[in-house]
């Protein structure tokens, strides 16, 4: 269950977006990406650990620079099923 709003301003509070998940079947996680509302890829979600749990993470950057504030869409594939939702990046 991800927290939907994050503020990547390096203050140590909600600086990264995390999707925390349980994967008891060990399904392959693939095609993990973040898109803008126009459908353009902004970033890849990377594997991470959040509070000792498996997660996918985005640091709020686009090509190494800070992404603009706004609404974004995340999507990833686990096994044969796609999962998606929205994120709000606030500045």
PDB file of N, CA, C and O in Angstrom:
ATOM      1  N   UNK A   1       0.853  -1.182   0.000  1.00  0.00           N
ATOM      2  CA  UNK A   1       0.000   0.000   0.000  1.00  0.00           C
ATOM      3  C   UNK A   1       0.894   1.239   0.000  1.00  0.00           C
ATOM      4  O   UNK A   1       1.574   1.499   0.993  1.00  0.00           O
ATOM      5  N   UNK A   2       0.908   1.989  -1.064  1.00  0.00           N
ATOM      6  CA  UNK A   2       1.771   3.177  -1.104  1.00  0.00           C
ATOM      7  C   UNK A   2       1.130   4.393  -0.439  1.00  0.00           C
ATOM      8  O   UNK A   2      -0.092   4.536  -0.423  1.00  0.00           O
ATOM      9  N   UNK A   3       1.969   5.258   0.103  1.00  0.00           N
ATOM     10  CA  UNK A   3       1.525   6.585   0.532  1.00  0.00           C
ATOM     11  C   UNK A   3       1.487   7.395  -0.756  1.00  0.00           C
ATOM     12  O   UNK A   3       2.483   7.431  -1.479  1.00  0.00           O
ATOM     13  N   UNK A   4       0.383   8.039  -1.060  1.00  0.00           N
ATOM     14  CA  UNK A   4       0.166   8.634  -2.375  1.00  0.00           C
ATOM     15  C   UNK A   4       0.836   9.988  -2.589  1.00  0.00           C
ATOM     16  O   UNK A   4       1.046  10.386  -3.735  1.00  0.00           O
ATOM     17  N   UNK A   5       1.179  10.708  -1.520  1.00  0.00           N
ATOM     18  CA  UNK A   5       1.799  12.031  -1.666  1.00  0.00           C
ATOM     19  C   UNK A   5       3.204  11.970  -1.093  1.00  0.00           C
ATOM     20  O   UNK A   5       3.415  11.454   0.005  1.00  0.00           O
ATOM     21  N   UNK A   6       4.173  12.504  -1.847  1.00  0.00           N
ATOM     22  CA  UNK A   6       5.526  12.595  -1.305  1.00  0.00           C
ATOM     23  C   UNK A   6       6.153  13.912  -1.705  1.00  0.00           C
ATOM     24  O   UNK A   6       5.747  14.542  -2.682  1.00  0.00           O
ATOM     25  N   UNK A   7       7.152  14.318  -0.933  1.00  0.00           N
ATOM     26  CA  UNK A   7       7.785  15.631  -1.098  1.00  0.00           C
ATOM     27  C   UNK A   7       9.300  15.459  -1.126  1.00  0.00           C
ATOM     28  O   UNK A   7       9.943  15.574  -0.082  1.00  0.00           O
ATOM     29  N   UNK A   8       9.884  15.188  -2.278  1.00  0.00           N
ATOM     30  CA  UNK A   8      11.325  14.941  -2.360  1.00  0.00           C
ATOM     31  C   UNK A   8      12.157  16.226  -2.237  1.00  0.00           C
ATOM     32  O   UNK A   8      12.719  16.708  -3.221  1.00  0.00           O
ATOM     33  N   UNK A   9      12.228  16.771  -1.017  1.00  0.00           N
ATOM     34  CA  UNK A   9      12.963  18.015  -0.786  1.00  0.00           C
ATOM     35  C   UNK A   9      14.137  17.833   0.177  1.00  0.00           C
ATOM     36  O   UNK A   9      14.683  18.811   0.689  1.00  0.00           O
ATOM     37  N   UNK A  10      14.523  16.576   0.423  1.00  0.00           N
ATOM     38  CA  UNK A  10      15.675  16.230   1.261  1.00  0.00           C
ATOM     39  C   UNK A  10      15.557  16.695   2.707  1.00  0.00           C
ATOM     40  O   UNK A  10      16.564  16.985   3.353  1.00  0.00           O
ATOM     41  N   UNK A  11      14.320  16.767   3.217  1.00  0.00           N
ATOM     42  CA  UNK A  11      14.154  17.117   4.627  1.00  0.00           C
ATOM     43  C   UNK A  11      14.037  15.879   5.514  1.00  0.00           C
ATOM     44  O   UNK A  11      13.877  15.992   6.730  1.00  0.00           O
ATOM     45  N   UNK A  12      14.117  14.687   4.895  1.00  0.00           N
ATOM     46  CA  UNK A  12      14.054  13.448   5.656  1.00  0.00           C
ATOM     47  C   UNK A  12      12.639  12.957   5.923  1.00  0.00           C
ATOM     48  O   UNK A  12      12.461  11.941   6.594  1.00  0.00           O
ATOM     49  N   UNK A  13      11.626  13.658   5.413  1.00  0.00           N
ATOM     50  CA  UNK A  13      10.234  13.270   5.620  1.00  0.00           C
ATOM     51  C   UNK A  13       9.576  13.074   4.259  1.00  0.00           C
ATOM     52  O   UNK A  13       9.475  14.019   3.476  1.00  0.00           O
ATOM     53  N   UNK A  14       9.134  11.865   3.976  1.00  0.00           N
ATOM     54  CA  UNK A  14       8.441  11.528   2.721  1.00  0.00           C
ATOM     55  C   UNK A  14       9.207  11.980   1.482  1.00  0.00           C
ATOM     56  O   UNK A  14       8.617  12.512   0.542  1.00  0.00           O
ATOM     57  N   UNK A  15      10.509  11.769   1.483  1.00  0.00           N
ATOM     58  CA  UNK A  15      11.352  12.180   0.357  1.00  0.00           C
ATOM     59  C   UNK A  15      11.292  11.211  -0.821  1.00  0.00           C
ATOM     60  O   UNK A  15      11.691  11.565  -1.931  1.00  0.00           O
ATOM     61  N   UNK A  16      10.801  10.001  -0.594  1.00  0.00           N
ATOM     62  CA  UNK A  16      10.724   8.998  -1.649  1.00  0.00           C
ATOM     63  C   UNK A  16       9.332   8.381  -1.664  1.00  0.00           C
ATOM     64  O   UNK A  16       8.652   8.309  -0.641  1.00  0.00           O
ATOM     65  N   UNK A  17       8.929   7.941  -2.842  1.00  0.00           N
ATOM     66  CA  UNK A  17       7.676   7.211  -2.997  1.00  0.00           C
ATOM     67  C   UNK A  17       8.000   5.725  -2.944  1.00  0.00           C
ATOM     68  O   UNK A  17       8.883   5.255  -3.662  1.00  0.00           O
ATOM     69  N   UNK A  18       7.296   4.990  -2.106  1.00  0.00           N
ATOM     70  CA  UNK A  18       7.501   3.540  -1.977  1.00  0.00           C
ATOM     71  C   UNK A  18       6.191   2.804  -2.167  1.00  0.00           C
ATOM     72  O   UNK A  18       5.152   3.202  -1.640  1.00  0.00           O
ATOM     73  N   UNK A  19       6.259   1.721  -2.930  1.00  0.00           N
ATOM     74  CA  UNK A  19       5.172   0.754  -3.008  1.00  0.00           C
ATOM     75  C   UNK A  19       5.660  -0.443  -2.217  1.00  0.00           C
ATOM     76  O   UNK A  19       6.593  -1.128  -2.636  1.00  0.00           O
ATOM     77  N   UNK A  20       5.044  -0.697  -1.089  1.00  0.00           N
ATOM     78  CA  UNK A  20       5.433  -1.811  -0.234  1.00  0.00           C
ATOM     79  C   UNK A  20       4.539  -2.989  -0.583  1.00  0.00           C
ATOM     80  O   UNK A  20       3.323  -2.843  -0.702  1.00  0.00           O
ATOM     81  N   UNK A  21       5.152  -4.166  -0.748  1.00  0.00           N
ATOM     82  CA  UNK A  21       4.354  -5.306  -1.178  1.00  0.00           C
ATOM     83  C   UNK A  21       4.838  -6.592  -0.530  1.00  0.00           C
ATOM     84  O   UNK A  21       5.978  -6.702  -0.081  1.00  0.00           O
ATOM     85  N   UNK A  22       3.940  -7.550  -0.500  1.00  0.00           N
ATOM     86  CA  UNK A  22       4.280  -8.914  -0.119  1.00  0.00           C
ATOM     87  C   UNK A  22       4.231  -9.746  -1.391  1.00  0.00           C
ATOM     88  O   UNK A  22       3.339  -9.583  -2.223  1.00  0.00           O
ATOM     89  N   UNK A  23       5.192 -10.630  -1.527  1.00  0.00           N
ATOM     90  CA  UNK A  23       5.279 -11.438  -2.737  1.00  0.00           C
ATOM     91  C   UNK A  23       5.558 -12.892  -2.340  1.00  0.00           C
ATOM     92  O   UNK A  23       6.625 -13.420  -2.652  1.00  0.00           O
ATOM     93  N   UNK A  24       4.601 -13.546  -1.649  1.00  0.00           N
ATOM     94  CA  UNK A  24       4.859 -14.893  -1.149  1.00  0.00           C
ATOM     95  C   UNK A  24       5.092 -15.930  -2.242  1.00  0.00           C
ATOM     96  O   UNK A  24       5.729 -16.955  -1.996  1.00  0.00           O
ATOM     97  N   UNK A  25       4.585 -15.678  -3.441  1.00  0.00           N
ATOM     98  CA  UNK A  25       4.777 -16.618  -4.544  1.00  0.00           C
ATOM     99  C   UNK A  25       6.072 -16.372  -5.291  1.00  0.00           C
ATOM    100  O   UNK A  25       6.426 -17.144  -6.183  1.00  0.00           O
ATOM    101  N   UNK A  26       6.790 -15.307  -4.942  1.00  0.00           N
ATOM    102  CA  UNK A  26       8.049 -14.995  -5.614  1.00  0.00           C
ATOM    103  C   UNK A  26       7.874 -14.624  -7.073  1.00  0.00           C
ATOM    104  O   UNK A  26       8.733 -14.935  -7.897  1.00  0.00           O
ATOM    105  N   UNK A  27       6.768 -13.959  -7.405  1.00  0.00           N
ATOM    106  CA  UNK A  27       6.516 -13.569  -8.790  1.00  0.00           C
ATOM    107  C   UNK A  27       7.558 -12.564  -9.265  1.00  0.00           C
ATOM    108  O   UNK A  27       8.024 -11.726  -8.492  1.00  0.00           O
ATOM    109  N   UNK A  28       7.915 -12.652 -10.525  1.00  0.00           N
ATOM    110  CA  UNK A  28       8.857 -11.693 -11.106  1.00  0.00           C
ATOM    111  C   UNK A  28       8.179 -10.334 -11.208  1.00  0.00           C
ATOM    112  O   UNK A  28       7.059 -10.230 -11.708  1.00  0.00           O
ATOM    113  N   UNK A  29       8.856  -9.295 -10.734  1.00  0.00           N
ATOM    114  CA  UNK A  29       8.377  -7.926 -10.845  1.00  0.00           C
ATOM    115  C   UNK A  29       9.099  -7.299 -12.029  1.00  0.00           C
ATOM    116  O   UNK A  29      10.329  -7.313 -12.086  1.00  0.00           O
ATOM    117  N   UNK A  30       8.348  -6.753 -12.969  1.00  0.00           N
ATOM    118  CA  UNK A  30       8.963  -6.176 -14.166  1.00  0.00           C
ATOM    119  C   UNK A  30       8.180  -4.962 -14.631  1.00  0.00           C
ATOM    120  O   UNK A  30       7.111  -4.654 -14.102  1.00  0.00           O
ATOM    121  N   UNK A  31       8.718  -4.288 -15.614  1.00  0.00           N
ATOM    122  CA  UNK A  31       8.074  -3.136 -16.249  1.00  0.00           C
ATOM    123  C   UNK A  31       7.595  -2.104 -15.225  1.00  0.00           C
ATOM    124  O   UNK A  31       6.516  -1.528 -15.367  1.00  0.00           O
ATOM    125  N   UNK A  32       8.410  -1.882 -14.194  1.00  0.00           N
ATOM    126  CA  UNK A  32       8.067  -0.956 -13.113  1.00  0.00           C
ATOM    127  C   UNK A  32       8.484   0.456 -13.506  1.00  0.00           C
ATOM    128  O   UNK A  32       9.672   0.776 -13.545  1.00  0.00           O
ATOM    129  N   UNK A  33       7.493   1.294 -13.795  1.00  0.00           N
ATOM    130  CA  UNK A  33       7.782   2.625 -14.325  1.00  0.00           C
ATOM    131  C   UNK A  33       6.830   3.679 -13.768  1.00  0.00           C
ATOM    132  O   UNK A  33       5.765   3.373 -13.233  1.00  0.00           O
ATOM    133  N   UNK A  34       7.260   4.933 -13.917  1.00  0.00           N
ATOM    134  CA  UNK A  34       6.447   6.094 -13.571  1.00  0.00           C
ATOM    135  C   UNK A  34       6.215   6.875 -14.861  1.00  0.00           C
ATOM    136  O   UNK A  34       7.139   7.070 -15.651  1.00  0.00           O
ATOM    137  N   UNK A  35       4.973   7.321 -15.069  1.00  0.00           N
ATOM    138  CA  UNK A  35       4.596   8.071 -16.268  1.00  0.00           C
ATOM    139  C   UNK A  35       3.958   9.397 -15.869  1.00  0.00           C
ATOM    140  O   UNK A  35       3.359   9.512 -14.800  1.00  0.00           O
ATOM    141  N   UNK A  36       4.093  10.399 -16.743  1.00  0.00           N
ATOM    142  CA  UNK A  36       3.336  11.639 -16.529  1.00  0.00           C
ATOM    143  C   UNK A  36       1.925  11.423 -17.073  1.00  0.00           C
ATOM    144  O   UNK A  36       1.638  10.377 -17.655  1.00  0.00           O
ATOM    145  N   UNK A  37       1.053  12.399 -16.888  1.00  0.00           N
ATOM    146  CA  UNK A  37      -0.336  12.237 -17.323  1.00  0.00           C
ATOM    147  C   UNK A  37      -0.488  12.184 -18.836  1.00  0.00           C
ATOM    148  O   UNK A  37      -1.539  11.790 -19.341  1.00  0.00           O
ATOM    149  N   UNK A  38       0.558  12.580 -19.567  1.00  0.00           N
ATOM    150  CA  UNK A  38       0.555  12.464 -21.017  1.00  0.00           C
ATOM    151  C   UNK A  38       0.994  11.094 -21.494  1.00  0.00           C
ATOM    152  O   UNK A  38       1.030  10.842 -22.698  1.00  0.00           O
ATOM    153  N   UNK A  39       1.334  10.188 -20.554  1.00  0.00           N
ATOM    154  CA  UNK A  39       1.756   8.834 -20.903  1.00  0.00           C
ATOM    155  C   UNK A  39       3.235   8.694 -21.197  1.00  0.00           C
ATOM    156  O   UNK A  39       3.680   7.622 -21.607  1.00  0.00           O
ATOM    157  N   UNK A  40       4.017   9.760 -20.995  1.00  0.00           N
ATOM    158  CA  UNK A  40       5.462   9.695 -21.230  1.00  0.00           C
ATOM    159  C   UNK A  40       6.167   9.114 -20.015  1.00  0.00           C
ATOM    160  O   UNK A  40       5.863   9.475 -18.878  1.00  0.00           O
ATOM    161  N   UNK A  41       7.112   8.210 -20.264  1.00  0.00           N
ATOM    162  CA  UNK A  41       7.869   7.627 -19.153  1.00  0.00           C
ATOM    163  C   UNK A  41       8.733   8.695 -18.484  1.00  0.00           C
ATOM    164  O   UNK A  41       9.453   9.437 -19.152  1.00  0.00           O
ATOM    165  N   UNK A  42       8.651   8.758 -17.174  1.00  0.00           N
ATOM    166  CA  UNK A  42       9.409   9.724 -16.386  1.00  0.00           C
ATOM    167  C   UNK A  42      10.599   9.046 -15.719  1.00  0.00           C
ATOM    168  O   UNK A  42      11.700   9.596 -15.694  1.00  0.00           O
ATOM    169  N   UNK A  43      10.377   7.855 -15.182  1.00  0.00           N
ATOM    170  CA  UNK A  43      11.434   7.160 -14.441  1.00  0.00           C
ATOM    171  C   UNK A  43      11.091   5.684 -14.327  1.00  0.00           C
ATOM    172  O   UNK A  43       9.960   5.268 -14.580  1.00  0.00           O
ATOM    173  N   UNK A  44      12.079   4.910 -13.946  1.00  0.00           N
ATOM    174  CA  UNK A  44      11.876   3.512 -13.622  1.00  0.00           C
ATOM    175  C   UNK A  44      11.780   3.397 -12.108  1.00  0.00           C
ATOM    176  O   UNK A  44      12.540   4.043 -11.386  1.00  0.00           O
ATOM    177  N   UNK A  45      10.855   2.583 -11.624  1.00  0.00           N
ATOM    178  CA  UNK A  45      10.814   2.268 -10.208  1.00  0.00           C
ATOM    179  C   UNK A  45      11.934   1.273  -9.934  1.00  0.00           C
ATOM    180  O   UNK A  45      12.135   0.336 -10.708  1.00  0.00           O
ATOM    181  N   UNK A  46      12.653   1.465  -8.858  1.00  0.00           N
ATOM    182  CA  UNK A  46      13.761   0.565  -8.527  1.00  0.00           C
ATOM    183  C   UNK A  46      13.410  -0.230  -7.279  1.00  0.00           C
ATOM    184  O   UNK A  46      12.606   0.205  -6.455  1.00  0.00           O
ATOM    185  N   UNK A  47      14.022  -1.397  -7.153  1.00  0.00           N
ATOM    186  CA  UNK A  47      13.810  -2.222  -5.961  1.00  0.00           C
ATOM    187  C   UNK A  47      14.398  -1.519  -4.766  1.00  0.00           C
ATOM    188  O   UNK A  47      15.449  -0.884  -4.850  1.00  0.00           O
ATOM    189  N   UNK A  48      13.711  -1.641  -3.662  1.00  0.00           N
ATOM    190  CA  UNK A  48      14.192  -1.027  -2.439  1.00  0.00           C
ATOM    191  C   UNK A  48      13.722  -1.801  -1.236  1.00  0.00           C
ATOM    192  O   UNK A  48      13.023  -2.807  -1.358  1.00  0.00           O
ATOM    193  N   UNK A  49      14.110  -1.327  -0.076  1.00  0.00           N
ATOM    194  CA  UNK A  49      13.636  -1.883   1.176  1.00  0.00           C
ATOM    195  C   UNK A  49      13.156  -0.715   2.011  1.00  0.00           C
ATOM    196  O   UNK A  49      13.879   0.265   2.195  1.00  0.00           O
ATOM    197  N   UNK A  50      11.949  -0.816   2.510  1.00  0.00           N
ATOM    198  CA  UNK A  50      11.362   0.237   3.330  1.00  0.00           C
ATOM    199  C   UNK A  50      10.858  -0.417   4.609  1.00  0.00           C
ATOM    200  O   UNK A  50       9.977  -1.275   4.571  1.00  0.00           O
ATOM    201  N   UNK A  51      11.419  -0.008   5.733  1.00  0.00           N
ATOM    202  CA  UNK A  51      11.053  -0.605   7.030  1.00  0.00           C
ATOM    203  C   UNK A  51      11.138  -2.127   6.976  1.00  0.00           C
ATOM    204  O   UNK A  51      10.235  -2.821   7.443  1.00  0.00           O
ATOM    205  N   UNK A  52      12.221  -2.639   6.405  1.00  0.00           N
ATOM    206  CA  UNK A  52      12.508  -4.075   6.300  1.00  0.00           C
ATOM    207  C   UNK A  52      11.501  -4.837   5.445  1.00  0.00           C
ATOM    208  O   UNK A  52      11.383  -6.054   5.582  1.00  0.00           O
ATOM    209  N   UNK A  53      10.777  -4.152   4.569  1.00  0.00           N
ATOM    210  CA  UNK A  53       9.843  -4.808   3.667  1.00  0.00           C
ATOM    211  C   UNK A  53      10.270  -4.569   2.226  1.00  0.00           C
ATOM    212  O   UNK A  53      10.912  -3.567   1.913  1.00  0.00           O
ATOM    213  N   UNK A  54       9.905  -5.502   1.354  1.00  0.00           N
ATOM    214  CA  UNK A  54      10.185  -5.317  -0.069  1.00  0.00           C
ATOM    215  C   UNK A  54       9.383  -4.138  -0.596  1.00  0.00           C
ATOM    216  O   UNK A  54       8.236  -3.920  -0.205  1.00  0.00           O
ATOM    217  N   UNK A  55      10.007  -3.383  -1.492  1.00  0.00           N
ATOM    218  CA  UNK A  55       9.295  -2.235  -2.057  1.00  0.00           C
ATOM    219  C   UNK A  55       9.851  -1.891  -3.433  1.00  0.00           C
ATOM    220  O   UNK A  55      10.928  -2.341  -3.825  1.00  0.00           O
ATOM    221  N   UNK A  56       9.093  -1.091  -4.143  1.00  0.00           N
ATOM    222  CA  UNK A  56       9.555  -0.400  -5.344  1.00  0.00           C
ATOM    223  C   UNK A  56       9.622   1.067  -4.968  1.00  0.00           C
ATOM    224  O   UNK A  56       8.794   1.538  -4.188  1.00  0.00           O
ATOM    225  N   UNK A  57      10.593   1.806  -5.506  1.00  0.00           N
ATOM    226  CA  UNK A  57      10.833   3.158  -5.040  1.00  0.00           C
ATOM    227  C   UNK A  57      11.104   4.107  -6.193  1.00  0.00           C
ATOM    228  O   UNK A  57      11.698   3.725  -7.201  1.00  0.00           O
ATOM    229  N   UNK A  58      10.657   5.362  -6.034  1.00  0.00           N
ATOM    230  CA  UNK A  58      10.994   6.458  -6.939  1.00  0.00           C
ATOM    231  C   UNK A  58      11.438   7.628  -6.087  1.00  0.00           C
ATOM    232  O   UNK A  58      10.796   7.965  -5.092  1.00  0.00           O
ATOM    233  N   UNK A  59      12.550   8.250  -6.486  1.00  0.00           N
ATOM    234  CA  UNK A  59      13.116   9.361  -5.709  1.00  0.00           C
ATOM    235  C   UNK A  59      12.640  10.736  -6.175  1.00  0.00           C
ATOM    236  O   UNK A  59      13.124  11.751  -5.674  1.00  0.00           O
ATOM    237  N   UNK A  60      11.708  10.789  -7.119  1.00  0.00           N
ATOM    238  CA  UNK A  60      11.173  12.065  -7.582  1.00  0.00           C
ATOM    239  C   UNK A  60      12.031  12.758  -8.619  1.00  0.00           C
ATOM    240  O   UNK A  60      11.877  13.955  -8.862  1.00  0.00           O
ATOM    241  N   UNK A  61      12.943  12.001  -9.239  1.00  0.00           N
ATOM    242  CA  UNK A  61      13.802  12.597 -10.263  1.00  0.00           C
ATOM    243  C   UNK A  61      13.420  12.094 -11.644  1.00  0.00           C
ATOM    244  O   UNK A  61      12.920  10.983 -11.817  1.00  0.00           O
ATOM    245  N   UNK A  62      13.675  12.956 -12.618  1.00  0.00           N
ATOM    246  CA  UNK A  62      13.447  12.650 -14.031  1.00  0.00           C
ATOM    247  C   UNK A  62      14.757  12.911 -14.743  1.00  0.00           C
ATOM    248  O   UNK A  62      15.201  14.057 -14.806  1.00  0.00           O
ATOM    249  N   UNK A  63      15.382  11.886 -15.277  1.00  0.00           N
ATOM    250  CA  UNK A  63      16.684  12.001 -15.953  1.00  0.00           C
ATOM    251  C   UNK A  63      17.725  12.686 -15.063  1.00  0.00           C
ATOM    252  O   UNK A  63      18.529  13.486 -15.541  1.00  0.00           O
ATOM    253  N   UNK A  64      17.703  12.366 -13.765  1.00  0.00           N
ATOM    254  CA  UNK A  64      18.692  12.895 -12.839  1.00  0.00           C
ATOM    255  C   UNK A  64      18.361  14.247 -12.228  1.00  0.00           C
ATOM    256  O   UNK A  64      19.033  14.676 -11.291  1.00  0.00           O
ATOM    257  N   UNK A  65      17.343  14.924 -12.735  1.00  0.00           N
ATOM    258  CA  UNK A  65      16.940  16.233 -12.204  1.00  0.00           C
ATOM    259  C   UNK A  65      15.582  16.110 -11.514  1.00  0.00           C
ATOM    260  O   UNK A  65      14.830  15.168 -11.763  1.00  0.00           O
ATOM    261  N   UNK A  66      15.284  17.062 -10.656  1.00  0.00           N
ATOM    262  CA  UNK A  66      14.014  17.047  -9.936  1.00  0.00           C
ATOM    263  C   UNK A  66      12.844  17.101 -10.913  1.00  0.00           C
ATOM    264  O   UNK A  66      12.792  17.964 -11.789  1.00  0.00           O
ATOM    265  N   UNK A  67      11.911  16.173 -10.752  1.00  0.00           N
ATOM    266  CA  UNK A  67      10.694  16.186 -11.571  1.00  0.00           C
ATOM    267  C   UNK A  67       9.778  17.301 -11.080  1.00  0.00           C
ATOM    268  O   UNK A  67       9.839  17.703  -9.918  1.00  0.00           O
ATOM    269  N   UNK A  68       8.947  17.786 -11.961  1.00  0.00           N
ATOM    270  CA  UNK A  68       8.010  18.859 -11.612  1.00  0.00           C
ATOM    271  C   UNK A  68       6.924  18.336 -10.676  1.00  0.00           C
ATOM    272  O   UNK A  68       6.580  17.154 -10.706  1.00  0.00           O
ATOM    273  N   UNK A  69       6.397  19.215  -9.860  1.00  0.00           N
ATOM    274  CA  UNK A  69       5.266  18.861  -9.005  1.00  0.00           C
ATOM    275  C   UNK A  69       4.088  18.473  -9.883  1.00  0.00           C
ATOM    276  O   UNK A  69       3.899  19.036 -10.961  1.00  0.00           O
ATOM    277  N   UNK A  70       3.306  17.521  -9.426  1.00  0.00           N
ATOM    278  CA  UNK A  70       2.134  17.125 -10.188  1.00  0.00           C
ATOM    279  C   UNK A  70       1.701  15.716  -9.885  1.00  0.00           C
ATOM    280  O   UNK A  70       2.168  15.088  -8.934  1.00  0.00           O
ATOM    281  N   UNK A  71       0.802  15.232 -10.708  1.00  0.00           N
ATOM    282  CA  UNK A  71       0.262  13.885 -10.573  1.00  0.00           C
ATOM    283  C   UNK A  71       0.962  12.983 -11.580  1.00  0.00           C
ATOM    284  O   UNK A  71       1.139  13.341 -12.745  1.00  0.00           O
ATOM    285  N   UNK A  72       1.353  11.809 -11.107  1.00  0.00           N
ATOM    286  CA  UNK A  72       2.035  10.822 -11.945  1.00  0.00           C
ATOM    287  C   UNK A  72       1.334   9.473 -11.792  1.00  0.00           C
ATOM    288  O   UNK A  72       0.582   9.247 -10.844  1.00  0.00           O
ATOM    289  N   UNK A  73       1.596   8.598 -12.732  1.00  0.00           N
ATOM    290  CA  UNK A  73       1.027   7.252 -12.730  1.00  0.00           C
ATOM    291  C   UNK A  73       2.163   6.253 -12.580  1.00  0.00           C
ATOM    292  O   UNK A  73       3.173   6.345 -13.277  1.00  0.00           O
ATOM    293  N   UNK A  74       1.997   5.297 -11.668  1.00  0.00           N
ATOM    294  CA  UNK A  74       2.976   4.212 -11.575  1.00  0.00           C
ATOM    295  C   UNK A  74       2.340   2.943 -12.120  1.00  0.00           C
ATOM    296  O   UNK A  74       1.124   2.762 -12.060  1.00  0.00           O
ATOM    297  N   UNK A  75       3.183   2.070 -12.652  1.00  0.00           N
ATOM    298  CA  UNK A  75       2.704   0.796 -13.167  1.00  0.00           C
ATOM    299  C   UNK A  75       3.825  -0.226 -13.060  1.00  0.00           C
ATOM    300  O   UNK A  75       4.987   0.077 -13.328  1.00  0.00           O
ATOM    301  N   UNK A  76       3.457  -1.440 -12.664  1.00  0.00           N
ATOM    302  CA  UNK A  76       4.419  -2.537 -12.678  1.00  0.00           C
ATOM    303  C   UNK A  76       3.666  -3.835 -12.939  1.00  0.00           C
ATOM    304  O   UNK A  76       2.447  -3.918 -12.792  1.00  0.00           O
ATOM    305  N   UNK A  77       4.431  -4.833 -13.328  1.00  0.00           N
ATOM    306  CA  UNK A  77       3.864  -6.128 -13.649  1.00  0.00           C
ATOM    307  C   UNK A  77       4.399  -7.148 -12.647  1.00  0.00           C
ATOM    308  O   UNK A  77       5.605  -7.210 -12.404  1.00  0.00           O
ATOM    309  N   UNK A  78       3.512  -7.940 -12.071  1.00  0.00           N
ATOM    310  CA  UNK A  78       3.894  -9.031 -11.167  1.00  0.00           C
ATOM    311  C   UNK A  78       3.284 -10.295 -11.727  1.00  0.00           C
ATOM    312  O   UNK A  78       2.062 -10.440 -11.779  1.00  0.00           O
ATOM    313  N   UNK A  79       4.149 -11.219 -12.151  1.00  0.00           N
ATOM    314  CA  UNK A  79       3.642 -12.395 -12.852  1.00  0.00           C
ATOM    315  C   UNK A  79       3.020 -11.929 -14.155  1.00  0.00           C
ATOM    316  O   UNK A  79       3.692 -11.271 -14.949  1.00  0.00           O
ATOM    317  N   UNK A  80       1.773 -12.246 -14.395  1.00  0.00           N
ATOM    318  CA  UNK A  80       1.105 -11.822 -15.621  1.00  0.00           C
ATOM    319  C   UNK A  80       0.122 -10.690 -15.428  1.00  0.00           C
ATOM    320  O   UNK A  80      -0.641 -10.375 -16.341  1.00  0.00           O
ATOM    321  N   UNK A  81       0.122 -10.062 -14.245  1.00  0.00           N
ATOM    322  CA  UNK A  81      -0.869  -9.029 -13.953  1.00  0.00           C
ATOM    323  C   UNK A  81      -0.206  -7.665 -13.774  1.00  0.00           C
ATOM    324  O   UNK A  81       0.860  -7.554 -13.168  1.00  0.00           O
ATOM    325  N   UNK A  82      -0.860  -6.620 -14.315  1.00  0.00           N
ATOM    326  CA  UNK A  82      -0.373  -5.252 -14.159  1.00  0.00           C
ATOM    327  C   UNK A  82      -1.064  -4.582 -12.966  1.00  0.00           C
ATOM    328  O   UNK A  82      -2.248  -4.798 -12.709  1.00  0.00           O
ATOM    329  N   UNK A  83      -0.293  -3.769 -12.251  1.00  0.00           N
ATOM    330  CA  UNK A  83      -0.800  -2.985 -11.130  1.00  0.00           C
ATOM    331  C   UNK A  83      -0.459  -1.527 -11.409  1.00  0.00           C
ATOM    332  O   UNK A  83       0.640  -1.229 -11.877  1.00  0.00           O
ATOM    333  N   UNK A  84      -1.385  -0.618 -11.129  1.00  0.00           N
ATOM    334  CA  UNK A  84      -1.094   0.790 -11.350  1.00  0.00           C
ATOM    335  C   UNK A  84      -1.875   1.651 -10.366  1.00  0.00           C
ATOM    336  O   UNK A  84      -2.804   1.194  -9.700  1.00  0.00           O
ATOM    337  N   UNK A  85      -1.467   2.897 -10.302  1.00  0.00           N
ATOM    338  CA  UNK A  85      -2.115   3.866  -9.433  1.00  0.00           C
ATOM    339  C   UNK A  85      -1.519   5.235  -9.675  1.00  0.00           C
ATOM    340  O   UNK A  85      -0.713   5.425 -10.585  1.00  0.00           O
ATOM    341  N   UNK A  86      -1.919   6.180  -8.858  1.00  0.00           N
ATOM    342  CA  UNK A  86      -1.435   7.543  -9.026  1.00  0.00           C
ATOM    343  C   UNK A  86      -0.575   7.968  -7.831  1.00  0.00           C
ATOM    344  O   UNK A  86      -0.691   7.434  -6.729  1.00  0.00           O
ATOM    345  N   UNK A  87       0.283   8.940  -8.094  1.00  0.00           N
ATOM    346  CA  UNK A  87       1.201   9.520  -7.108  1.00  0.00           C
ATOM    347  C   UNK A  87       1.075  11.037  -7.231  1.00  0.00           C
ATOM    348  O   UNK A  87       0.893  11.559  -8.331  1.00  0.00           O
ATOM    349  N   UNK A  88       1.171  11.735  -6.119  1.00  0.00           N
ATOM    350  CA  UNK A  88       1.245  13.181  -6.153  1.00  0.00           C
ATOM    351  C   UNK A  88       2.628  13.589  -5.655  1.00  0.00           C
ATOM    352  O   UNK A  88       3.000  13.297  -4.519  1.00  0.00           O
ATOM    353  N   UNK A  89       3.381  14.265  -6.514  1.00  0.00           N
ATOM    354  CA  UNK A  89       4.679  14.805  -6.141  1.00  0.00           C
ATOM    355  C   UNK A  89       4.443  16.274  -5.798  1.00  0.00           C
ATOM    356  O   UNK A  89       4.081  17.070  -6.665  1.00  0.00           O
ATOM    357  N   UNK A  90       4.648  16.627  -4.534  1.00  0.00           N
ATOM    358  CA  UNK A  90       4.426  18.001  -4.074  1.00  0.00           C
ATOM    359  C   UNK A  90       5.767  18.658  -3.801  1.00  0.00           C
ATOM    360  O   UNK A  90       6.702  18.008  -3.332  1.00  0.00           O
ATOM    361  N   UNK A  91       5.858  19.940  -4.093  1.00  0.00           N
ATOM    362  CA  UNK A  91       7.091  20.698  -3.837  1.00  0.00           C
ATOM    363  C   UNK A  91       6.799  21.822  -2.877  1.00  0.00           C
ATOM    364  O   UNK A  91       7.699  22.585  -2.527  1.00  0.00           O
TER     365      UNK A  91
END
